[in-house]
Amino acid sequence: MCTTGTALLAHAAYFSVLPLMFESGLDAAGAVLDAVRPGLSPGAIPAAPDNLFWMMTHLAGELFFVATVAYLVMASLHTVPRWALLVPLAQVAYNLKNSLVWLVLFPYFSPTRTPNLFMLAGEISYYASAYLGT
């Protein structure tokens, strides 16, 4: 397998955990992250979550699932059409925007005026994928 395939598999492995975490273990995942380092969890489930909260949570899980499948399919092929690269390119661009908002510009955009340190996991995975893909 080529190094790009290895990078796609590494990214798919990282993403594959997130749908299950979002849909069935959001509170447990936050507790584990805070046990590793206090304040690492991006937040908590509201005391009285409404349907919008759960809809957005499950949509996030769905998007990570779709990206996982796309990366696994791309990694299993020898060649992919150029348009297939839209998935990783769009995802990286949006992640860079989120990293700026939550790690650099958090005093202006975060409701709690604190950085979302969980965003570092995304940054680390991107740099690792870039390293593996070269």
ABEGO torsion letter per residue (X at the ends): XBAAAAAAAAAAAAAAAAAAAAAAAAAAAAAAAAAABBGABAEBBBABBBAAAAAAAAAAAAAAAAAAAAAAAAAABABBBAAAAAAAAAAAAAAAAAAAAAAAAAAAABAAGBBBAAAAAAAAAAAAAAAAAX
